Amino acid sequence: MTMKDFSKIYLLAFLIFADVAAFAGPGDDTGGGDLGGGDPPPAPINTYLILMIGLGLLLAFYSIRKYKKQIN
């Protein structure tokens, strides 16, 4: 491996671990062993699920069609 490859690996590792450290802040300890505050309400994941499936299928058909045109 060259020095350029090592620098890319170190940069990637730094970006990954810096992101984890930025979001892993301490919580509010209540003294009883758990963190203060309740759980946040659950996020709905089915709001745009049908739309995302449709867009995914369109992207797949577009990619396959583009690939077939490239071969011919």
Steps between C-alpha positions, in 0.01 A plus 500: 500500500617843422494804725204632303296190588590534868399864505161411349446231762599734784274775366206259475561369853524855634173604336317194630627533858457878507136453405446246777667724756292799394169322564598293805447767764432425866141473621332642807547256786213489746695318768290186465714355223287601204510810290255782562202558278267263323533331168428715195192410296566245225561634152255379234680316223202417280413855396681493166574127478295441182658803335852379586429152365370653175804724464729206568332295228523789254870539577555126451321498161692810391833346600426170326385677184810721498723194547330313214544799267866516596553131406332527158 
